[in-house]
Amino acid sequence: MQLTEGHRTYWRKNLRITAILLAIWFVVTYVVGYMARDLSFTFFGWPFSFWMGAQGSLIIYVLIIGFYARYMNKLDQEFGVAEEE
């Protein structure tokens, strides 16, 4: 199967956004979690490190999923491969 330039552009944009969002996921999961124990201030009455590990990362994950879904819907429409509703 021959890929057209449109297919290559679509796939390149998809891989780029996936790589960026995975990098954000990695930083939130490992880097912030590891470094947060050094943060010694309270946030909403709890130590910030606890809050970031228990709540903050989950919020970021939901935002990543929402952003990816919206971005891919727009990309699908741009390249004419959107699902019809």
C-alpha positions in Angstrom: 0.0 0.0 0.0 1.4 3.4 -1.0 1.1 6.1 1.6 0.3 9.5 0.3 1.8 12.7 1.6 -1.4 13.4 3.5 -1.1 10.0 5.3 2.5 10.8 6.2 1.6 14.2 7.5 -1.3 12.8 9.5 0.9 10.1 11.1 3.7 12.6 11.8 1.4 14.9 13.6 -0.1 12.0 15.5 3.3 10.7 16.6 4.5 14.2 17.6 1.5 14.8 19.9 1.7 11.3 21.3 5.4 11.8 22.1 4.8 15.2 23.8 1.9 13.9 25.9 4.0 10.8 26.9 6.8 13.1 28.0 4.4 15.1 30.1 3.0 11.9 31.6 6.6 10.7 32.4 7.5 14.0 34.1 4.2 14.0 36.1 4.5 10.4 37.1 8.2 10.0 37.9 10.0 13.3 38.1 7.4 15.3 40.1 6.7 12.3 42.3 10.3 11.8 43.0 11.1 15.5 43.6 7.9 16.3 45.5 9.2 14.8 48.7 11.6 17.7 48.9 8.7 20.2 48.8 7.8 20.9 52.4 4.9 23.3 52.2 1.2 22.6 52.8 -1.4 22.7 50.1 -5.0 22.7 51.1 -4.0 21.4 54.5 -1.9 18.5 53.3 1.8 18.2 52.5 2.3 19.2 48.9 4.1 15.9 48.1 1.1 13.9 49.3 -1.3 16.0 47.3 0.7 15.8 44.1 1.1 12.1 44.4 -2.5 11.4 45.3 -4.5 14.1 43.5 -2.4 16.3 41.2 -1.2 13.6 39.0 -4.7 12.2 38.4 -5.9 15.6 37.4 -3.0 15.9 34.9 -3.8 12.5 33.4 -7.5 13.4 32.8 -6.3 16.7 31.2 -3.9 14.7 28.9 -6.7 12.4 27.8 -9.1 15.2 27.2 -6.6 17.2 25.2 -5.6 14.2 23.1 -9.2 13.4 22.3 -10.0 16.9 21.2 -6.7 17.2 19.2 -7.3 14.0 17.4 -10.9 14.9 16.5 -9.7 18.2 15.0 -6.9 16.3 13.2 -9.3 13.7 11.8 -11.6 16.5 10.5 -8.6 18.3 9.0 -7.6 15.2 7.0 -11.1 14.0 6.2 -11.1 10.8 8.3 -13.5 11.9 11.0 -16.2 9.5 12.1 -19.7 10.5 11.0 -22.2 10.9 13.8 
